[in-house]
Amino acid sequence: MSDQIDPDAPEAFEEDIDRLVETLKDRLGGGGASRWYYDEPSETLYIELECLAEMPEEEIEKLAGPVLEESDLDFEEILLLPLEQ
């Protein structure tokens, strides 16, 4: 086991999240704006998507649930929120 820090780790972490956000946007049928924020102390990922503003919560759960379950990202919680402009 190596004790060295991978200098590409933060960049790879962000790329993985960006990929997850793009997959969610595709699955939810929305383009539009998006942004995310990772709260490290609580290990919570907040994903804001413009396409969620007009979508019923049940539909969001039905479409996004499988994407989040298949994700290899390890967060305590992932919250999907409508993007407030």
N, C-alpha and C positions, 0 to 999 in steps of 0.2 A: 504494500500500500504506500502511496506517495503522499508526502505532506506538502507538496508544492501546490500553490494556488494557480488555477487555470486563468490566465489573463483574458481569455475569450468568454469566460463564464457569464459575465453580465450581458454581453452582447448576444450570446446564444439564448439566454433566458428571455431577453426582450424579443428576439426573433420568434421564439416558441409562443409567446403571448400574442404577438402580432398575427401569427398563423392561426391561432385559436380564434381571435377576433374576426379575421377574414372568413374563416369557416362558419362562424356563427352568423355573420352577415349574409353569407350565401344561403345558409339553411333557412334563415328567417325571411328570405326573399327581399331583402332590403339592401340597397346600396346606402348612400348617404354617409354622413359623418359618423365618426366613432372616436372614442378615446378610452384609455384605461389608466388605472392607478393601482399600484400595489402598496398596501399598508403592511410593512414588514413586521411590526410588533404583534399584530393580530393574525398575520399570514392570510390576509383577505385580499382577493383580487376584485376590484370594481371595474366592470366593463359597461361603458355607456354607449348605446347605439341609438341613432336617430330613428331607425325603423321600428323601435319598440313603442314610440309615443302613441300610436293608434292601434296597437295590437292587444287583444285581450290576454290576460295573464295565463289562462288555460292553454291558449295557443302557443304562447312563448314556452311554457313548460314542456308541451308536447314536442315542439320542434327542437328546442335547445337541449333538453334533457339528455338525449342520446349522445350529442356532441360532447357535452361536459363529462358524461360517464366514460366515454372513450378516450378522453384526454389523458396524457401521461403527466400532465402538470400536477404538482402536489401542493395544493393550497388547503388551508383550513376551511375556507369558504370562498365561493365565487358568486358575486352578486351582479345580476344584469339589471341595468337601469336605463330609462329613457334619457337620451342626451338632451339636456336643456341648453338651448342656444342663447 
